[in-house]
Amino acid sequence: MAGGPTTPALVAAAAEAGALGFLAGGYKTPVALAVEIESVRAATGGAFGVNLFVPGRPAADPEAVSAYVGSLEPEATALGAELGEPRWDDDDFAGKVDVVLADPPDAVSFTFGCPSPDVLQAVRGAGSMVVITVTTPDEAARAEAAGADCLCLQGSEAGAHRGSFGNDDRPQQDWSLMPLLERVAAQSELPLIAAGGMAGPQDVAAAVKAGAAMAQLGTAFLRCRESGANEVYKAALADPRFTATAITRAFSGRRARALVNGFVQGHHDAPAAYPEINNATRTLRAAATAQADADHMSLYAGEGFLAAEERTAGEIIERLVSGLAP
């Protein structure tokens, strides 16, 4: 969970509970990521992974991006914020690959695309399992052909950004988790990680029964004690006025599932432009957080958000695996 919720303490707690936690490499500098890896190693001898964002391409329509960012000026002004530059960047992908090669975690997962075979071979050669996030059967086949060791199947119920290889509006791209798991299990012998919308032990048990080797949850840990999510975010997840989630590009220019707040409702016109729009709205979102204005925050969450608990990560993991056969 990039952007703050995933902390070294959360990853270490997951490892101590027997789970495989992943540090979020997205939006961090290589130096910051290296420090977090060291922090996890100092806290636990258990296994853990690192997730990296694969860079895409600059927005195809810069004028649409400028027009959209300009339309946000009144809201930014009301919050006392100045919008950032809608610039493209590659999240220093190469620098962070160097970090995981120098200090290899047990697994490295990639989201938003499939890196080159050279990168995958280097990561595997350093001793890390290579995991590729996929959202369709076609992406699963492409990731396997590229050399993935394991596939993370992200159903459309998942919170935050879709891990799709592209950022377009292709038809039939939103596969629910169970149909996706069934289809990919029939075409691949790779270990499969099920992700998306799971909230309780019955969901985890169903995913494993359907062929998943592991179940991956994010939203379930947003309110836990080790989570780095800010208090306004945590409170919103339990606020009865937030009753639904929707997939939106409003905050970042990339399709992401979030609680339906005022910003989501008011900006259905956001173009496909990631990370340009994400960079432009960062200051607006930060100002909203500082003012406890949940209607202008990116409250990313999966469909099972109502089950998120304010407990320790270890307690949550214990509950989630309670439905599995001994």
C-alpha positions as CSV (number, residue, x, y, z in Angstrom):
1,M,0.0,0.0,0.0
2,A,2.0,2.9,-1.3
3,G,1.6,6.5,0.0
4,G,2.1,5.8,3.7
5,P,-0.1,3.0,5.0
6,T,2.5,0.3,4.7
7,T,5.2,0.8,7.3
8,P,8.3,-1.3,8.2
9,A,6.5,-2.0,11.5
10,L,3.5,-3.4,9.6
11,V,5.7,-5.6,7.4
12,A,7.7,-6.8,10.4
13,A,4.5,-7.6,12.3
14,A,3.1,-9.6,9.4
15,A,6.4,-11.6,9.2
16,E,6.3,-12.3,12.9
17,A,2.7,-13.6,12.4
18,G,3.8,-15.9,9.6
19,A,2.6,-13.8,6.7
20,L,4.5,-12.3,3.8
21,G,4.3,-8.6,4.1
22,F,5.4,-6.2,1.3
23,L,7.1,-2.9,1.6
24,A,5.6,-0.3,-0.7
25,G,8.4,1.0,-3.0
26,G,6.1,3.4,-4.9
27,Y,6.6,7.2,-4.3
28,K,9.7,6.6,-2.3
29,T,13.3,7.5,-3.2
30,P,15.8,4.6,-3.5
31,V,17.5,5.8,-0.3
32,A,14.2,5.8,1.6
33,L,13.4,2.3,0.4
34,A,16.8,1.0,1.4
35,V,16.3,2.4,4.9
36,E,12.9,0.7,5.2
37,I,14.4,-2.6,4.1
38,E,17.1,-2.2,6.8
39,S,14.4,-1.4,9.4
40,V,12.4,-4.5,8.6
41,R,15.6,-6.7,8.8
42,A,16.4,-5.1,12.2
43,A,12.9,-5.9,13.5
44,T,12.4,-9.5,12.2
45,G,14.1,-12.5,10.7
46,G,11.0,-13.4,8.9
47,A,10.3,-13.3,5.2
48,F,9.1,-10.1,3.4
49,G,8.9,-8.6,0.0
50,V,9.1,-5.3,-1.8
51,N,6.6,-3.9,-4.4
52,L,7.8,-1.7,-7.2
53,F,5.7,0.4,-9.7
54,V,6.6,-0.2,-13.4
55,P,6.7,3.1,-15.2
56,G,4.3,3.7,-18.0
57,R,4.3,6.4,-20.7
58,P,3.6,10.1,-20.6
59,A,-0.1,11.1,-21.2
60,A,-1.2,11.1,-24.8
61,D,-3.2,14.3,-24.5
62,P,-1.3,17.0,-22.5
63,E,-4.0,19.6,-23.3
64,A,-6.7,17.4,-21.6
65,V,-4.4,17.1,-18.6
66,S,-3.9,20.9,-18.4
67,A,-7.6,21.5,-18.7
68,Y,-8.5,19.0,-16.0
69,V,-5.8,20.3,-13.6
70,G,-7.0,23.9,-14.3
71,S,-10.6,22.8,-13.3
72,L,-9.3,21.9,-9.9
73,E,-8.0,25.4,-9.1
74,P,-11.1,26.6,-7.2
75,E,-10.9,23.6,-4.8
76,A,-7.2,24.0,-4.3
77,T,-7.6,27.7,-3.5
78,A,-10.4,26.9,-1.1
79,L,-8.0,24.6,0.8
80,G,-5.2,27.1,0.7
81,A,-3.1,24.9,-1.6
82,E,-1.3,25.5,-4.9
83,L,-1.6,22.6,-7.4
84,G,1.6,20.9,-8.4
85,E,3.1,20.5,-11.8
86,P,1.4,17.7,-13.8
87,R,4.7,16.1,-14.7
88,W,5.5,12.6,-15.8
89,D,8.2,10.6,-14.0
90,D,9.3,7.0,-13.8
91,D,9.3,6.8,-10.0
92,D,13.1,6.2,-10.2
93,F,12.3,2.6,-11.1
94,A,15.9,1.7,-12.1
95,G,17.2,3.2,-8.9
96,K,14.9,1.0,-6.8
97,V,15.6,-2.1,-8.8
98,D,19.3,-1.5,-7.9
99,V,18.2,-1.3,-4.2
100,V,16.5,-4.7,-4.3
101,L,19.4,-6.2,-6.2
102,A,21.9,-4.9,-3.6
103,D,19.8,-6.1,-0.6
104,P,17.4,-8.8,-1.9
105,P,14.2,-9.4,-0.1
106,D,12.5,-12.8,-0.3
107,A,10.1,-11.5,-3.0
108,V,9.9,-8.6,-5.4
109,S,6.5,-7.8,-6.9
110,F,5.8,-5.5,-9.8
111,T,2.7,-3.5,-10.4
112,F,1.4,-1.5,-13.5
113,G,3.2,-3.7,-16.0
114,C,5.8,-6.4,-16.6
115,P,9.5,-5.3,-16.6
116,S,11.9,-6.5,-19.2
117,P,13.2,-10.1,-19.0
118,D,16.6,-8.7,-18.1
119,V,15.2,-7.1,-15.0
120,L,13.3,-10.2,-14.0
121,Q,16.3,-12.4,-14.5
122,A,18.5,-10.0,-12.4
123,V,16.0,-10.0,-9.6
124,R,15.6,-13.8,-9.6
125,G,19.4,-14.1,-9.9
126,A,19.8,-12.1,-6.7
127,G,17.6,-14.6,-4.9
128,S,14.2,-13.0,-4.9
129,M,11.0,-14.6,-6.1
130,V,9.5,-12.5,-8.9
131,V,5.8,-11.7,-8.6
132,I,3.9,-9.9,-11.3
133,T,0.5,-8.2,-10.6
134,V,-2.1,-9.1,-13.3
135,T,-5.7,-8.1,-13.7
136,T,-6.8,-10.2,-16.8
137,P,-6.1,-13.7,-18.2
138,D,-4.2,-12.0,-21.1
139,E,-1.9,-10.1,-18.7
140,A,-1.3,-13.4,-16.7
141,A,-0.2,-15.1,-19.9
142,R,2.1,-12.3,-20.8
143,A,3.7,-12.2,-17.3
144,E,4.3,-15.9,-17.3
145,A,5.9,-15.8,-20.8
146,A,8.2,-13.0,-19.5
147,G,9.5,-15.1,-16.7
148,A,7.4,-14.5,-13.6
149,D,7.8,-17.0,-10.7
150,C,4.3,-16.2,-9.3
151,L,1.3,-14.2,-10.4
152,C,-0.7,-11.8,-8.1
153,L,-4.3,-11.8,-9.5
154,Q,-5.9,-8.5,-8.6
155,G,-9.7,-8.6,-8.9
156,S,-11.7,-5.5,-9.6
157,E,-12.9,-5.4,-6.0
158,A,-9.4,-4.4,-4.9
159,G,-8.8,-1.0,-3.3
160,A,-6.5,1.7,-4.7
161,H,-4.9,1.6,-8.1
162,R,-5.7,-1.1,-10.6
163,G,-2.5,-3.0,-11.3
164,S,-3.3,-3.2,-15.1
165,F,-0.5,-3.2,-17.6
166,G,-2.2,-0.3,-19.4
167,N,-4.1,2.8,-18.3
168,D,-6.8,2.8,-21.0
169,D,-10.5,2.1,-21.0
170,R,-10.4,-1.3,-22.7
171,P,-13.7,-3.3,-22.6
172,Q,-13.9,-6.3,-20.2
173,Q,-10.8,-5.3,-18.3
174,D,-12.4,-5.5,-14.8
175,W,-12.4,-9.1,-13.9
176,S,-13.8,-10.0,-10.4
177,L,-11.4,-12.0,-8.4
178,M,-13.0,-15.5,-8.4
179,P,-13.6,-15.7,-12.2
180,L,-10.1,-14.4,-12.7
181,L,-8.7,-17.0,-10.4
182,E,-10.6,-19.8,-12.0
183,R,-9.6,-18.8,-15.5
184,V,-5.9,-18.3,-14.7
185,A,-5.7,-21.5,-12.6
186,A,-6.9,-23.3,-15.7
187,Q,-4.2,-21.9,-18.0
188,S,-1.2,-21.6,-15.7
189,E,0.7,-23.9,-13.3
190,L,2.5,-21.0,-11.6
191,P,1.7,-20.3,-7.9
192,L,-1.2,-17.7,-7.7
193,I,-1.8,-15.0,-5.2
194,A,-5.4,-13.9,-4.9
195,A,-6.1,-10.2,-4.2
196,G,-9.1,-7.9,-4.2
197,G,-12.0,-7.3,-1.9
198,M,-11.3,-10.0,0.6
199,A,-12.2,-9.1,4.1
200,G,-12.7,-12.1,6.3
201,P,-11.6,-15.7,6.9
202,Q,-14.3,-17.0,4.6
203,D,-12.9,-15.0,1.7
204,V,-9.4,-16.3,2.3
205,A,-10.6,-19.9,2.6
206,A,-12.6,-19.6,-0.6
207,A,-9.6,-18.2,-2.5
208,V,-7.4,-21.0,-1.4
209,K,-10.0,-23.6,-2.2
210,A,-10.3,-22.1,-5.7
211,G,-6.6,-22.6,-6.3
212,A,-4.7,-19.7,-4.8
213,A,-1.4,-20.5,-3.0
214,M,-1.8,-17.3,-1.0
215,A,-4.3,-14.5,-0.3
216,Q,-3.2,-10.9,-0.3
217,L,-5.1,-8.2,1.6
218,G,-4.5,-4.5,1.9
219,T,-7.6,-2.6,3.0
220,A,-8.1,-5.1,5.9
221,F,-4.9,-3.6,7.5
222,L,-5.6,0.1,6.9
223,R,-6.9,0.7,10.4
224,C,-4.5,-1.6,12.2
225,R,-2.2,-0.3,14.9
226,E,0.9,-0.6,12.7
227,S,-0.7,1.1,9.7
228,G,0.8,4.4,8.6
229,A,-2.6,5.7,7.3
230,N,-3.4,9.0,8.9
231,E,-6.2,9.3,11.4
232,V,-8.6,11.1,9.1
233,Y,-8.3,8.2,6.6
234,K,-8.8,5.6,9.3
235,A,-11.8,7.4,10.7
236,A,-13.4,7.6,7.2
237,L,-13.3,3.9,6.8
238,A,-15.6,3.5,9.8
239,D,-17.7,6.6,9.1
240,P,-21.3,5.6,8.3
241,R,-21.6,8.4,5.7
242,F,-19.2,6.5,3.4
243,T,-21.2,3.5,2.2
244,A,-19.7,2.6,-1.2
245,T,-16.6,2.6,-3.3
246,A,-16.1,3.4,-7.0
247,I,-13.3,3.2,-9.5
248,T,-12.1,6.7,-10.3
249,R,-9.3,8.6,-12.0
250,A,-10.1,11.8,-10.2
251,F,-7.0,11.9,-7.9
252,S,-4.3,10.4,-9.9
253,G,-5.2,10.0,-13.6
254,R,-5.1,6.2,-13.1
255,R,-8.1,4.0,-12.4
256,A,-8.3,3.4,-8.6
257,R,-11.0,2.2,-6.2
258,A,-11.8,4.7,-3.4
259,L,-14.6,5.6,-1.0
260,V,-17.1,7.7,-2.8
261,N,-16.6,11.2,-1.4
262,G,-17.3,14.7,-2.8
263,F,-14.1,14.7,-5.0
264,V,-14.9,11.4,-6.6
265,Q,-18.5,12.5,-7.3
266,G,-17.4,15.8,-8.7
267,H,-14.7,14.7,-11.1
268,H,-15.8,12.0,-13.5
269,D,-13.9,13.8,-16.3
270,A,-10.3,13.0,-15.2
271,P,-8.3,11.9,-18.2
272,A,-5.9,8.9,-18.3
273,A,-2.7,10.6,-17.2
274,Y,-0.7,8.9,-14.5
275,P,1.4,10.0,-12.7
276,E,0.9,13.5,-14.1
277,I,-2.5,14.1,-12.3
278,N,-1.2,12.3,-9.2
279,N,1.7,14.8,-9.0
280,A,-0.6,17.8,-9.6
281,T,-3.1,16.9,-6.9
282,R,-0.6,15.8,-4.2
283,T,-0.6,19.3,-2.5
284,L,-4.4,19.5,-2.7
285,R,-4.8,16.1,-1.0
286,A,-2.2,17.0,1.6
287,A,-4.0,20.2,2.5
288,A,-7.3,18.3,2.8
289,T,-5.7,15.8,5.2
290,A,-4.2,18.7,7.3
291,Q,-7.7,20.2,7.5
292,A,-9.5,16.8,8.2
293,D,-11.4,17.3,4.9
294,A,-12.3,13.8,4.0
295,D,-14.2,14.9,0.9
296,H,-11.0,16.0,-0.9
297,M,-8.7,13.1,0.2
298,S,-7.9,10.0,-1.8
299,L,-9.6,7.5,0.5
300,Y,-8.5,4.4,-1.4
301,A,-10.2,1.2,-0.2
302,G,-11.5,-2.1,-1.5
303,E,-15.1,-3.3,-1.5
304,G,-14.6,-5.0,1.9
305,F,-13.6,-1.8,3.7
306,L,-16.3,-2.1,6.3
307,A,-14.5,-5.1,7.8
308,A,-11.3,-3.2,8.5
309,E,-10.5,-3.4,12.2
310,E,-8.6,-1.3,14.7
311,R,-6.5,-4.2,16.0
312,T,-2.9,-5.3,15.7
313,A,-1.7,-6.8,12.4
314,G,-1.0,-10.1,14.1
315,E,-4.5,-10.3,15.5
316,I,-6.0,-9.5,12.1
317,I,-3.8,-12.2,10.4
318,E,-4.8,-14.7,13.0
319,R,-8.5,-14.0,12.3
320,L,-8.0,-14.1,8.5
321,V,-6.5,-17.6,8.5
322,S,-8.9,-19.0,11.0
323,G,-11.0,-20.5,8.3
324,L,-8.2,-22.6,6.7
325,A,-7.9,-26.3,7.4
326,P,-5.1,-27.1,9.8
